[in-house]
Each structure stands twice: as C-alpha cells, then as structure tokens.
C-alpha cells in the first residue's frame, strides 16, 4: 500500500496532473540525459545516449518550462504530482521507436520523471496505470518504472494504482487513465466529458458518498475541462493534454486533427478548496503548410 499523503488541511498545496508521456516513441518525451545500452562488436553492453528528434527537443523544452511554471506557482509550498497513465509507448504500435527493448522504454520513463524528484518541495508522487497497448500488458511498464523510482528514492511518498481517489488538503480527486473523449466536433467539445462527470456524481450521490471535487482522466492527448452543478454540489472534470506528438497510429485514431495539445495542468489547494486550473500547455498546428 502506498503511504498516506499527510499534508496540512490549512495552508497551501500545489497539485500537478500530467499524462501520456509515451517514453520510447521518437515522437514523445525523452530526457536528453537518459542512458541506454547497445551491444558492441564483442557482445558487450555499452552505454549510449540517443540523440533527440526535433519533436523530442520541442517536447523537452515544453516540459522544462512547465516544471519551472509549477515551481514559480508553488513558491516553496508542497507539490503533489500525478502521472495519469501511458508512461511508455509499448511495442504494439511500432512506428519510430527509440528502441525495441522493453527495458529502454522503462529507463526513459524513469528519467522523464526525475526532474520532479529533484524538487525539494515534492511531497508525493502517484502513478496511474494506463493502456495495455502501451505498457506491455497488465501495467508492466508503469509497475517497473514505479519499482525503479522507489528504489532510487525510498524515502519519497510514491504510489501506483489503476483507479484512485486522493484526499489532498481536504479536496477529493478521482483519477484514472481512461474516460470520456474530448468530442469529435470543436463546438461540441466537453459535452461527453460533462455527461460523464454528471454520471460519476450521480453514482456517488445514490451511494450516499460525497462526489469528488475533481475527476481526472487522460488518454486522448487533448485538454478539456468542464464543471457540473447538481444536487447543491459541484465537481470539475479535466482531461489532461500529453507530452507526445502524432505518430501514424495517433493520426488515424484522432482522425487527422489539426492541433496537438502538450503540457500539464496544476491546481492550488488551500483551506479545503480547489482553485481554477492553471493551464500550463500549448496547442500547435501540425499541418504542413506550403505555397505553390
């Protein structure tokens, strides 16, 4: 069982949600300091650092800027970080992998998270198990990353699960990787998420349980947020953006969407209340433009 997150009910806490870093893909986040191994001509494993692709350079720059933004927001107050699934790319979709070796995907995932553990005010870190196609089935990649991070930082409060509820400073956060999509029409964006959140709230109300203050989902590499008011209560749902660009499979899955969202979302928790989201992300147009 992960350690309970014991933080002050009064005071101020910064909560950070990120997801879909897809370590192992040449289109996704990779720490430029990661060390992998390749066999030399004598059969001996030799360390090497793979060169970043243009997409990875862009994403790592975004990631560094977003971490600095969180640090500035926290101003020394405790930070709780959730990685909400798909830490690795996996080997089901083989387009442009950094490596075919499972251990390399995990090594990159661990190094991608290292900047958070170098922060003196990191209070807790949670990992959500993501998609079987990306984690080598049964949560293998996320579990291996969790074990390696825990071995390096044994004193840190680290946990992992498929679907959890965090109570942070009196604010209840329901998190899982899979959930509603952002919608297939921009002017309808958020409709599916809003109905999904309403159902979560009704299920808890019927069960005589207080609905969560925040519901976090991921997987769709797009940012959506909606708020639902019902029965004198209100909750917010957030679908987090990614740190990944579009490979061949993703292009098909998202029906050749024009824009990609990359970044993370943060919240301030103070006096048992959740702030509006701090949106540390950006959207870029991924279409090739040319004049003839």
N, C-alpha and C positions, 0 to 999 in steps of 0.2 A: 504494500500500500504506500502511495506517495505521502510525504509529510503534509500535515495540515498547514495551510497558509495562515499564519497568525500575524496579522497586521493590525494597527490601531483602528478602532471604529471611528475615532475622530482623527483629524489630521488629513493628510493628502497622499493619494497613491495614484500612480500612472499605470494604466493597463494598456498593453500593446497587443494587437492581433495582426498576424501575417500568415500567409499560406502559399502553397503551390510554388515552391522554390525549385522543384524538379531537378535536383542535383544529378548530374550525369548526362544531361542534354546539353548540346552545344548552343542551344537557344535559351538556356536558363542560367540562373545564378551560379557563379563559381568563384570562390575565394582565390585570388591570384597567388596566395601563399601555399595552397594545398600541395602536398607531396604524394605522388602515386608511384607505382613500381612497374617496371618493364624488364623483361629478361634480356640479358646481353648475349653475345655470341657464344659464351661459355655456359649458358644456362643459369646465370646468377641474377637474382632480382636486383635491379639498380633503381635508385630513387630518381624521379624527374618531376618537374613542374610543367604541366601542359600550358601552352600559350592560350590566352583568352581569345575568343572570337570577338568580332565587333559587337554582336548582341550582348555577350557576356561583359565586355568592358562597359557598355552602356548601363546594364543592369547593376553591376557592382557599384558604379558611380551613384546611381539612384539609391541603392541600399545604404551606402555610406552617408549620403545626405539625409536620408530618412532617420537613421540612427542618431545623427547629430541633432536633428529636429526634436527627437524624443528626449535626448539629454537636455536640450535647452528647455523643453517643456517641463521636465521633471525638476530641474533646478535643485538637484540633490535629494529629492524625495524618493521613496521606494518605487521600483519599477517591477511589474509583473508582466511576463511575456508569454503569449500563447502562439505556438506554431500549429495552425489548424489543418494539418494534413498535406500529403503529397510532398514529402521532403525530398524524394528521389524520383527519377524518371522511370526506372524499371526497364525491363527488356522486352515488353510486349510490342511496343512501337519503336522500331529500331532506327528511325531516321536520325542521322547525325548525332550519334552518341560520342561523348568524350572517350568512353571505354565500354567494352562489353563485360568487364569484370564487376561482379556484384559488390565486392569489397571497395572498389573505386567509387561507386555511387555513394556508398555509406560514408567513405572518407571525405568526399566533397560535402555531403550533408552536414557532417560534424564541423568541418571547417567553416561552413557558411554560418553556423550558429555561434562560433567562437567569439565574435565581437560583443555579443550580449553578455557573455560570461566574464569578459574583461572589464565590465562596468562595475564600479564599487557599490553602486546602489541597486544592483539586481537582487530583488527579494525572492523571486520564484520563477520557474520556467516550466511550462506544460507543453506536451506534445500530443497531438491528436492523430490517431492512425487514419490514413487516407484510403486511396483506391488500390484494390488488389493488382490492377494492371500496372501500377506504378511502384508498388512496394514489394514485388516478388512474391505476392500472396501472403495472406494471414498476418499482415502487418510486419513482415520480416525486416524490411529496411528501417522503418521507424523504431522498431524494438532494438535493432542492432545499434542505431545511432544513439538511442536513449542509454543503452548499456555503456557505450564508449564515452559519452559525455559524462555520465555518472561516475565512471572510473577516473576521469581526469579531474572532475570537480565533486568529490564525495561529500563535501560539506554543504553543497548547494541544494536548495529545495527544488527537486525535479520530479515530475510525474508524467505518466502516459496512460491513455485510455482511448476507447473508440468514441464514447459519448459521455460528457461530463457536465457537472454543474459546479461552478466555483462560487464561493461566497467571499468576496473581497471587500473589506471595509463595510459590510452590511449590504452590498449590492450583489444580486444573484445573476450569474452569467451561465447560460446554457450553450454548450459548444459541441459541434460535430462537424465533420468534413462535408458530408453530403446533405443537400437540402434543395430548396427551390432554385430554379434558374432565374436569370435576370429578366427574361421575356424576349420574344423574338422581334418585337417592334419597339423602337425607341420611345414612341409616345405612349406605349403600354408598359414601359419599364417599371417594375416594382409591384405590379398587380399581383403576380403569382406569389411574390415574397410576402406581401401584405396578407393574402388569404392564408398562406402557410403559418404566419405568425398568429393570426386570429385563431387558427385551429389549435396551435400549441397552447395558447392562453385558455381556450375553452376546455381543453382536456384537463388542464391543471385545476381550473375552477370547479369543474364537475367532480374532480377527485379531492376537492377541499384542500388544495395546495395552492400557495401563492404563485402566480406566474412569474417567470424570470424577468428581471429588469432588462436584460439584453440577451438576444439569441444570435449566435454567430454561426455562419455557415460559409463554405468556400467552394472550390472545385471548378467554378465557371470563369475564373480569371477576369472577372468584371466587378466593379464596385456598385453596390445597391444598398440603400438604407431606407427603411420605412418605419413609421410609428403607428401603432394601433391603440385606440382607446376603447375599452369595453368594460362594462360592469364596474365603473368607477375606478378602473385601473388603466395603466398604460405600459406598454413594452416596446422596445425597439428591436428590429432585426437588421443585421448587417451581413451582406455577402462581401467577403474581402477580395481585393484585387490580387494579382500574382506578381512574382518576380520571374516571369517566363514570357518569351515571345511565341510566335505561332510556327510550329513545325507542320509537316504535311497532314498529320492526323488532326491536329488542332484546327487547321484551316478548314478541313471538312466538317469537323464537329461543330464549329461556330458559324458555319455557312458563309465563309469568306467575309467576316465582319471587317469593317474599315478601320476600327480603332482598337488598341490594346491598352489596358489599364495596368500600371505597375506601381506597387508601393505597399504601404501598410496604413492601418487605422489605429488611432490611440484615443484614450478616454481619460479624463480626470475623475477620480472618485474621492469625494470629500463630504463629510457629515452624512454618510449613508446615501449619497445622491450621485447619480451618474451624469456627467456633462454631455453636451452635444459632442459628436465625433470630431476629432482633429484629423483632417484628411490629408495625410502625407502621401500623396500619389499623383501621378500624372497620366494623361491619355495622349497617345501618339497615333498619328495616321500612318498605317503600314502599307498603304497603296503606293505602287511605283508610279511616279508622275513623269511624263515626258511630252515634249512638243515635236511635232513632225512638220 
